[in-house]
Amino acid sequence: MSDTVDRVRAALATVQDPDLHRDLVALGMIRDLVVDGGTARFRLVLTTAACPVKKELEAQCRAVVAAVPGIAAVEVTMDAEVPKGLDKGDVLPGVRHLIGVGSGKGGVGKSTVAANLACALARSGARVGLMDADIYGPSVPTMMGVNEPPLVEDKKLIPPLAHGVKLMSMGFMIGARQAVIWRGPMLQGALRQFLSDVAWGELDYLFIDLPPGTGDVQISLAQGAPMAGAVVVSTPQAVALADVRRSVAMFEKVNVPIFGIVENMSTYICPKCGHEDDIFGHGGAEQEAIETKVPFLGRIPIEPAVREAGDAGVPVVLSHPASRSAQAFVALAERVAAQVSMAAWAKTGTPTASPTGAAT
């Protein structure tokens, strides 16, 4: 029987992860492999529950194992384990990856992108948090439908939970009509508290909805937080793209990798007839990604459902999952998760588990 197990493992070693370009056995993605009476059973443990090619990988695994002599049936259990990033010391020890969502200017839908990214990954099964670092204009409480202040336990703020996502925002601390009139040092202190004095617990991804622009607060936060990388949001028109260049340059200056650029509000979709209109232009962000040599993560169309969902406190990936916008956000989340996994692999150089299948 051990010979059959070895043949099954060798067959599975012919299947490669398309992003990491290594075989699934070497990456430790094949776990608990047994052969019992002609039935091969194993777990396929992906690097993210939002893997865009999980069905293809499962199908390939089933096919190669079914072709092994003596195997009459194949039982695959799909699972996911987000790989750890580099050691962050005492800063957010339970958070595997901290991801900034930024923009060179306001009004490009950065918070909408951050909220839908977080909800899409949480829906896929990942443990996700969302920190609203836009102190002057906190919008995450409205978009996520939470307005109550967090509880305090053992001198730590307990982040409210909405749609499976842990949240923290200055909007929880102040009234809806109250203005935040703080200078830089006070802002930086508040943001540090959001990192160190919140009981985030164990998370696969913690997204930071960064303030718009490239000022001192953004730079200080990028330097002080151990970010795995950043997603830059833009609209297609030239006035926004000029700020994208500054945003990319800022992240590069503080050594934060760029996971990619997103073109938000790429095209308007009429809810009545389905006609599309490039009201802000089209394709500018992709061209900017090419020129700045960073990945282009995709286009997000604009339709009334996105605004309605944000106002109602239920992001569009949850409220209108069949909409074009929701599907684009889900695809974006899959690409971001893949970028995170590739970055973790490049930095650590270790698979998610040992080749024998024992978790590390």
Secondary structure, DSSP 8 states (H G I E B T S, - for coil): -HHHHHHHHHHHTT-B-TTT-SBTTTTT-EEEEEEETTEEEEEEEES-TT-TTHHHHHHHHHHHHHTSTT--EEEEEEEE-----S--TTSSTTEEEEEEEE-SSSSS-HHHHHHHHHHHHHHTT--EEEEE--SSS--HHHHHT--S--EEETTEEE--EETTEEEEEGGGTS-TT------HHHHHHHHHHHHHSB---SEEEEEEE--SSSSHHHHHHHHHS--SEEEEEE-SSHHHHHHHHHHHHHHHHTT--EEEEEEEEEEEE-TTT--EE-TT-SSHHHHHHHHHT--EEEEEEE-HHHHHHHHHTS-HHHHSTTSHHHHHHHHHHHHHHHHHHHHHHHHH---SB-TTS-B-
